Amino acid sequence: MKNFFKISLVILFFAAFCSCSKDDAPEQQVVVQPEPINQAPSQFNLIAPEADAQNIDVSPTFNWEAAVDSDGDQITYEIYADTTSTPSTLIGTTTETSFEPQERLSLLENYNWRVTASDDKGGESESDIHGFDTRNIQFSNVTQSAAFQARREFASTLFNDKVWISGGTHNTTADDFFTNDIWNSEDGFNWSEVTTNAGWPKRKDHTMTAFQGKLWIIGGRNSEGFLSDVWSSEDGVSWQLETNSAGFGQISLHTTTVFNDKLFVIHNSKVWFSEDGIVWTLASEGVIGSVRKRHTALVFKNKLFVIGGTDNDPTKLMSSANGIDWEIVNDNPPYLLEIFERRYHSSVVFDDKLWVIGGFLSSNTLGGNDVWYSSDGVDWILASDNGAFSKRAGHQSHVLGDKIWVIGGESINGAGELNDVWFIN
């Protein structure tokens, strides 16, 4: 028993000694390693388009050197391009060192571009800025002889992603040569005859417009005289007479444009509008000129523009935000060749610019296949003084599939009516 007691005392003493030894030992410090500093991607250079490059395609491939990340992080590139000195418009993001934008650039513009390289920890580097100029317009012939008969003074419009044409004339002397057939096309080469004989009387110098999910035929003339009727159709086959005596009266060589959810008809000195094609209201009179015929009208930057026409007053390019109040944008645009009016031309909005194509100038001898453009209607630049297509007037132009279509018309060179189709892009 005594031995057991001694052994217990020894164990207790040893345990107490060990406990005291641990309490008396100095604390060991825990060393915290600092987070490594993130290294931004290295500087890099732009490759293509080169600085100050000319004639660059509107669907370019952008290339640049690879940035190096010393930490091994993945790098993401952002591509910026626009027409400002310090481009801020993001056109794409990629982990590669090349990029093809999905949306085409504009023709005849000076662009600047830059690229930023970023890692996933906030590191970033940026290239220099390079500038380049995009190319001029290009012409391509779709067909020299479309399925529809050659014609002039016909009407056309865009409807259901197709170009539609209607009516017109093959000769100026007989009613037999006035037409009321309707054709359409998706590609400019393959044309389908929608109807040989539409429900409305044969005519020329009328308008065809898409409005409220329908096609609309308005006015014109034939051997019986000038017309004042309005027709509509959902398919181009079945036509309904909306009114046989519209408020604007008997008209031809007018324009019909959709603006602010209304149909606007411009003829001579008057501007009319309608919400249903039946009831017409006079918006303005005597403001746009005395004899505004053979002109073009279109919507550009939320305004209604009127370009060209007959007589000296209509040489003034005018615009309106409501169709009632009009202002002169340019009283002597250069596409008029000094004092000569331009008529039977075509106009479109393309690449955020106004375009004027062909038409008669000065006793039918000048103009014909020149192409002009403007970003504001004030300053005009000649894109081509001698386009690939023959000189013409009374043709039609529309924008579909990133191209300007130029269709038919009358040859200024005496070749008669045309049924060719051209693209400008």
C-alpha positions as CSV (number, residue, x, y, z in Angstrom):
1,M,0.0,0.0,0.0
2,K,2.8,2.4,0.9
3,N,4.5,1.6,-2.4
4,F,1.3,2.4,-4.3
5,F,1.1,5.7,-2.5
6,K,4.7,6.6,-3.4
7,I,4.2,5.8,-7.0
8,S,1.0,8.0,-7.2
9,L,3.0,10.9,-5.7
10,V,5.7,10.5,-8.2
11,I,3.2,10.5,-11.1
12,L,1.4,13.7,-9.8
13,F,4.7,15.5,-9.3
14,F,5.8,14.6,-12.9
15,A,2.5,15.8,-14.3
16,A,2.7,19.1,-12.4
17,F,6.2,19.6,-13.6
18,C,5.3,19.0,-17.2
19,S,2.4,21.4,-17.0
20,C,4.5,24.1,-15.5
21,S,7.1,23.6,-18.2
22,K,4.5,24.1,-20.9
23,D,3.1,27.2,-19.3
24,D,6.5,28.7,-19.0
25,A,7.5,28.0,-22.7
26,P,7.5,31.0,-25.0
27,E,4.7,31.3,-27.5
28,Q,5.6,30.5,-31.1
29,Q,4.7,33.2,-33.7
30,V,2.6,32.3,-36.8
31,V,4.0,33.9,-39.9
32,V,1.3,35.0,-42.4
33,Q,2.6,35.1,-46.0
34,P,1.4,38.2,-47.9
35,E,-0.8,37.8,-51.0
36,P,1.3,38.1,-54.2
37,I,0.8,41.4,-56.0
38,N,-1.2,40.8,-59.2
39,Q,0.7,41.7,-62.4
40,A,-1.3,43.4,-65.1
41,P,-1.1,42.0,-68.7
42,S,1.9,43.4,-70.6
43,Q,1.6,46.1,-73.1
44,F,0.9,45.0,-76.7
45,N,0.5,46.6,-80.2
46,L,-2.2,46.7,-82.8
47,I,-1.5,44.9,-86.0
48,A,-4.4,45.4,-88.5
49,P,-5.9,47.5,-89.7
50,E,-2.7,49.4,-89.7
51,A,-2.5,53.0,-88.5
52,D,-3.9,55.4,-91.2
53,A,-4.9,52.5,-93.5
54,Q,-7.1,53.4,-96.4
55,N,-9.9,51.5,-98.3
56,I,-10.6,49.1,-95.5
57,D,-13.6,46.8,-96.0
58,V,-16.7,47.4,-93.9
59,S,-16.4,43.8,-92.4
60,P,-12.7,43.9,-91.4
61,T,-10.8,41.5,-89.2
62,F,-9.1,43.2,-86.3
63,N,-5.7,41.8,-85.2
64,W,-3.3,42.6,-82.4
65,E,-0.3,41.2,-80.5
66,A,-0.9,38.9,-77.5
67,A,-0.5,40.5,-74.1
68,V,1.5,38.4,-71.6
69,D,0.3,37.8,-68.1
70,S,3.2,36.8,-65.9
71,D,0.8,35.3,-63.3
72,G,-0.6,32.9,-65.8
73,D,-4.1,34.4,-65.7
74,Q,-6.4,34.2,-68.7
75,I,-6.6,37.4,-70.6
76,T,-9.8,38.9,-72.1
77,Y,-9.7,41.5,-74.8
78,E,-12.3,44.2,-75.4
79,I,-12.3,45.9,-78.8
80,Y,-13.5,49.5,-79.1
81,A,-14.2,51.3,-82.5
82,D,-16.1,54.4,-83.6
83,T,-15.6,57.7,-85.4
84,T,-14.5,59.7,-82.3
85,S,-10.8,60.4,-81.4
86,T,-11.0,58.3,-78.3
87,P,-13.2,55.3,-79.3
88,S,-15.6,54.2,-76.5
89,T,-18.0,52.0,-78.5
90,L,-17.5,48.3,-77.5
91,I,-17.9,46.2,-80.6
92,G,-16.7,42.9,-79.2
93,T,-15.0,40.8,-76.5
94,T,-12.7,37.8,-77.1
95,T,-9.9,35.7,-75.6
96,E,-8.3,35.5,-79.0
97,T,-6.0,38.0,-80.7
98,S,-8.4,38.6,-83.6
99,F,-12.0,39.7,-84.0
100,E,-14.5,40.0,-86.8
101,P,-17.5,42.2,-85.9
102,Q,-20.9,40.9,-86.5
103,E,-22.3,44.3,-87.6
104,R,-20.6,45.9,-90.6
105,L,-19.0,49.3,-90.3
106,S,-20.2,52.3,-92.3
107,L,-18.8,53.1,-95.7
108,L,-16.6,56.1,-96.3
109,E,-15.9,56.8,-92.6
110,N,-12.8,57.5,-90.6
111,Y,-12.7,55.1,-87.7
112,N,-10.4,54.9,-84.6
113,W,-9.9,51.6,-82.7
114,R,-8.2,50.3,-79.6
115,V,-8.1,47.2,-77.5
116,T,-7.9,46.6,-73.7
117,A,-6.5,43.4,-72.1
118,S,-7.8,42.4,-68.7
119,D,-7.1,39.5,-66.3
120,D,-9.7,38.2,-63.8
121,K,-8.0,40.0,-60.9
122,G,-8.6,43.6,-62.2
123,G,-5.3,44.0,-64.0
124,E,-5.6,45.9,-67.3
125,S,-3.4,47.2,-70.1
126,E,-4.4,49.1,-73.2
127,S,-3.1,49.5,-76.7
128,D,-2.5,52.7,-78.6
129,I,-5.2,54.1,-80.9
130,H,-5.1,53.5,-84.6
131,G,-7.2,55.2,-87.3
132,F,-8.3,53.9,-90.7
133,D,-10.7,54.8,-93.5
134,T,-13.4,52.4,-94.8
135,R,-13.8,51.8,-98.5
136,N,-16.0,53.6,-101.1
137,I,-19.1,52.0,-102.5
138,Q,-18.9,48.9,-104.8
139,F,-21.3,48.0,-107.7
140,S,-22.4,44.6,-108.6
141,N,-24.8,43.5,-111.4
142,V,-27.4,41.1,-110.2
143,T,-29.1,40.6,-113.5
144,Q,-29.3,42.5,-116.8
145,S,-32.7,41.0,-117.6
146,A,-35.0,40.3,-114.7
147,A,-38.2,38.3,-115.2
148,F,-40.5,41.4,-115.2
149,Q,-40.8,43.4,-118.4
150,A,-38.6,46.4,-118.8
151,R,-40.4,49.5,-117.5
152,R,-40.1,53.0,-116.2
153,E,-42.3,55.3,-114.0
154,F,-43.2,52.2,-111.9
155,A,-43.6,52.1,-108.1
156,S,-41.9,49.9,-105.5
157,T,-41.6,49.3,-101.8
158,L,-40.2,47.0,-99.1
159,F,-42.8,44.6,-97.7
160,N,-42.3,41.3,-95.8
161,D,-38.6,41.3,-96.4
162,K,-39.0,41.5,-100.1
163,V,-38.7,44.2,-102.7
164,W,-42.1,44.7,-104.6
165,I,-42.6,46.5,-107.9
166,S,-45.9,47.5,-109.5
167,G,-47.3,49.1,-112.7
168,G,-45.4,51.5,-114.8
169,T,-45.1,51.9,-118.6
170,H,-43.3,50.4,-121.5
171,N,-44.3,53.1,-124.0
172,T,-45.7,56.7,-123.7
173,T,-48.3,56.5,-126.5
174,A,-50.8,53.7,-125.8
175,D,-52.8,52.5,-122.8
176,D,-51.8,49.0,-123.7
177,F,-48.4,49.7,-122.4
178,F,-49.6,50.8,-119.0
179,T,-49.4,47.9,-116.5
180,N,-50.9,46.8,-113.2
181,D,-48.8,43.6,-112.7
182,I,-47.0,43.0,-109.4
183,W,-43.6,41.3,-108.8
184,N,-41.4,40.7,-105.8
185,S,-38.0,39.3,-104.9
186,E,-35.8,38.4,-101.9
187,D,-32.5,38.4,-103.7
188,G,-32.8,40.7,-106.8
189,F,-32.2,37.8,-109.2
190,N,-35.2,35.6,-108.7
191,W,-38.5,37.5,-109.3
192,S,-42.0,36.1,-108.7
193,E,-45.1,37.4,-110.4
194,V,-47.6,38.0,-107.6
195,T,-50.4,38.9,-110.1
196,T,-50.6,39.7,-113.7
197,N,-53.7,41.9,-113.3
198,A,-54.1,43.6,-109.9
199,G,-57.5,44.8,-108.9
200,W,-56.7,48.5,-109.5
201,P,-56.6,50.1,-112.9
202,K,-53.3,50.2,-114.9
203,R,-51.2,53.2,-114.2
204,K,-47.8,54.9,-114.0
205,D,-46.3,57.6,-111.8
206,H,-48.2,56.3,-108.8
207,T,-46.7,55.2,-105.4
208,M,-46.6,51.8,-103.7
209,T,-46.0,51.9,-99.9
210,A,-46.0,49.5,-97.0
211,F,-48.2,50.7,-94.1
212,Q,-50.0,49.0,-91.2
213,G,-49.2,45.5,-92.5
214,K,-50.5,46.2,-96.0
215,L,-49.4,47.3,-99.4
216,W,-50.9,50.6,-100.6
217,I,-51.3,52.0,-104.1
218,I,-52.0,55.7,-104.4
219,G,-52.8,57.9,-107.4
220,G,-50.9,58.0,-110.7
221,R,-52.2,58.4,-114.2
222,N,-53.1,56.4,-117.3
223,S,-54.7,57.2,-120.7
224,E,-57.9,58.3,-119.0
225,G,-56.2,60.9,-116.9
226,F,-54.9,61.5,-113.4
227,L,-56.1,59.3,-110.5
228,S,-57.2,60.1,-106.9
229,D,-57.8,56.6,-105.7
230,V,-56.3,54.6,-102.7
231,W,-56.0,50.8,-102.7
232,S,-54.7,48.4,-100.0
233,S,-53.8,44.7,-99.9
234,E,-52.5,42.3,-97.3
235,D,-50.8,40.0,-99.9
236,G,-50.6,41.9,-103.2
237,V,-53.2,39.6,-104.8
238,S,-56.5,40.7,-103.4
239,W,-57.0,44.5,-103.4
240,Q,-59.6,46.7,-101.6
241,L,-60.6,50.2,-102.8
242,E,-60.2,52.4,-99.7
243,T,-61.4,55.6,-101.5
244,N,-61.9,56.6,-105.1
245,S,-61.7,60.3,-104.3
246,A,-59.0,61.1,-101.7
247,G,-58.8,64.5,-100.2
248,F,-55.5,65.3,-102.1
249,G,-57.3,65.1,-105.4
250,Q,-55.9,63.8,-108.7
251,I,-52.2,63.4,-108.5
252,S,-49.2,61.8,-110.1
253,L,-45.4,62.2,-109.8
254,H,-46.0,62.5,-106.0
255,T,-44.3,60.7,-103.1
256,T,-45.9,58.7,-100.3
257,T,-43.9,58.2,-97.1
258,V,-44.7,56.6,-93.8
259,F,-43.8,59.1,-91.0
260,N,-45.0,59.3,-87.4
261,D,-47.3,56.4,-88.0
262,K,-49.1,58.2,-90.8
263,L,-49.1,58.2,-94.6
264,F,-47.7,61.4,-96.0
265,V,-48.4,62.4,-99.6
266,I,-46.3,65.3,-101.1
267,H,-47.3,66.8,-104.4
268,N,-46.8,70.2,-105.9
269,S,-46.9,72.7,-103.0
270,K,-49.0,70.6,-100.6
271,V,-48.3,68.0,-97.9
272,W,-51.1,65.7,-96.9
273,F,-51.3,63.0,-94.2
274,S,-53.7,60.2,-93.2
275,E,-53.9,57.6,-90.4
276,D,-56.1,55.2,-92.4
277,G,-55.6,56.0,-96.1
278,I,-59.2,57.2,-96.3
279,V,-59.4,60.5,-94.5
280,W,-56.7,63.0,-95.6
281,T,-55.6,66.2,-93.8
282,L,-53.7,69.1,-95.4
283,A,-50.6,69.6,-93.3
284,S,-48.9,72.4,-95.2
285,E,-49.3,74.4,-98.4
286,G,-46.8,76.6,-100.3
287,V,-43.9,75.9,-98.0
288,I,-42.0,73.2,-99.8
289,G,-42.0,74.9,-103.2
290,S,-44.6,75.6,-105.9
291,V,-44.1,72.5,-108.2
292,R,-42.7,69.7,-106.1
293,K,-42.9,66.7,-108.5
294,R,-40.6,63.9,-109.6
295,H,-38.9,64.4,-106.2
296,T,-38.1,61.9,-103.4
297,A,-39.2,61.9,-99.8
298,L,-37.8,59.8,-97.0
299,V,-37.4,59.7,-93.2
300,F,-33.9,60.4,-91.8
301,K,-33.0,61.0,-88.2
302,N,-36.6,61.4,-87.1
303,K,-37.4,64.0,-89.8
304,L,-39.2,63.9,-93.1
305,F,-36.8,65.0,-95.9
306,V,-37.8,66.1,-99.4
307,I,-35.1,66.0,-102.1
308,G,-35.1,67.4,-105.6
309,G,-38.0,67.7,-108.0
310,T,-39.1,70.0,-110.8
311,D,-38.5,73.8,-111.0
312,N,-36.1,76.0,-109.1
313,D,-37.9,76.0,-105.7
314,P,-37.8,72.2,-105.3
315,T,-34.0,72.3,-105.7
316,K,-33.9,73.3,-102.0
317,L,-33.5,70.3,-99.7
318,M,-36.0,70.6,-96.9
319,S,-36.9,68.7,-93.7
320,S,-39.7,68.7,-91.2
321,A,-40.2,67.1,-87.7
322,N,-44.0,67.0,-88.1
323,G,-44.9,67.6,-91.8
324,I,-46.3,71.0,-91.0
325,D,-43.3,73.2,-90.2
326,W,-40.5,73.0,-92.8
327,E,-37.0,74.3,-92.9
328,I,-34.4,74.6,-95.6
329,V,-31.5,72.2,-95.0
330,N,-29.5,73.2,-98.0
331,D,-30.7,75.7,-100.7
332,N,-28.1,74.6,-103.3
333,P,-26.8,71.1,-102.7
334,P,-23.9,70.2,-105.1
335,Y,-25.7,67.2,-106.6
336,L,-27.8,69.7,-108.5
337,L,-24.9,70.9,-110.6
338,E,-25.4,74.6,-110.0
339,I,-28.9,75.8,-110.9
340,F,-30.2,72.5,-112.5
341,E,-33.0,70.6,-110.8
342,R,-32.7,66.9,-110.2
343,R,-35.7,64.8,-111.0
344,Y,-36.7,61.2,-111.5
345,H,-33.8,60.2,-109.2
346,S,-33.9,57.8,-106.3
347,S,-33.0,58.3,-102.6
348,V,-32.4,56.0,-99.7
349,V,-31.1,56.0,-96.2
350,F,-28.1,53.6,-95.9
351,D,-25.2,53.4,-93.4
352,D,-26.9,56.3,-91.5
353,K,-26.5,58.6,-94.5
354,L,-28.7,60.1,-97.1
355,W,-28.0,58.8,-100.7
356,V,-29.1,60.3,-104.0
357,I,-28.7,58.1,-107.1
358,G,-29.0,59.0,-110.8
359,G,-31.9,60.9,-112.4
360,F,-32.3,63.7,-114.9
361,L,-30.3,66.9,-114.8
362,S,-30.5,69.8,-117.2
363,S,-32.6,68.9,-120.2
364,N,-32.2,65.2,-119.6
365,T,-28.6,65.2,-120.6
366,L,-26.6,65.2,-117.3
367,G,-26.6,63.0,-114.2
368,G,-27.9,59.5,-114.7
369,N,-25.4,57.2,-112.8
370,D,-23.8,59.5,-110.2
371,V,-24.1,58.6,-106.5
372,W,-24.0,61.2,-103.7
373,Y,-24.2,60.9,-99.9
374,S,-24.5,63.1,-96.9
375,S,-24.5,62.5,-93.1
376,D,-26.7,65.5,-92.4
377,G,-28.3,66.7,-95.6
378,V,-26.1,69.9,-95.5
379,D,-22.7,68.7,-96.7
380,W,-22.7,66.3,-99.7
381,I,-19.9,64.2,-101.1
382,L,-19.7,62.6,-104.5
383,A,-19.2,58.8,-104.0
384,S,-19.1,58.0,-107.7
385,D,-19.5,60.3,-110.7
386,N,-19.9,57.3,-113.1
387,G,-21.4,54.3,-111.5
388,A,-21.2,50.8,-113.1
389,F,-24.8,50.8,-114.2
390,S,-26.0,52.8,-117.2
391,K,-27.3,56.3,-116.9
392,R,-30.9,56.3,-116.0
393,A,-34.0,58.0,-114.6
394,G,-37.4,56.8,-113.3
395,H,-35.7,53.9,-111.6
396,Q,-36.3,52.7,-108.0
397,S,-34.0,52.1,-105.1
398,H,-34.4,50.3,-101.8
399,V,-32.2,49.0,-99.0
400,L,-32.4,45.2,-98.2
401,G,-29.7,42.8,-97.0
402,D,-27.1,45.5,-96.3
403,K,-27.3,46.6,-100.0
404,I,-28.8,49.4,-102.0
405,W,-30.9,47.9,-104.8
406,V,-31.1,49.9,-108.1
407,I,-34.0,48.7,-110.3
408,G,-34.9,49.4,-113.9
409,G,-35.9,52.8,-115.1
410,E,-35.4,54.6,-118.4
411,S,-31.9,54.8,-120.1
412,I,-30.7,58.4,-120.6
413,N,-28.5,57.0,-123.4
414,G,-31.6,56.2,-125.6
415,A,-31.7,52.4,-124.8
416,G,-35.3,52.6,-123.7
417,E,-36.8,51.0,-120.6
418,L,-34.7,48.8,-118.4
419,N,-35.2,45.7,-116.3
420,D,-31.8,45.2,-114.8
421,V,-31.0,45.1,-111.1
422,W,-27.8,46.4,-109.4
423,F,-26.5,46.3,-105.9
424,I,-24.5,49.1,-104.2
425,N,-22.7,48.1,-101.0
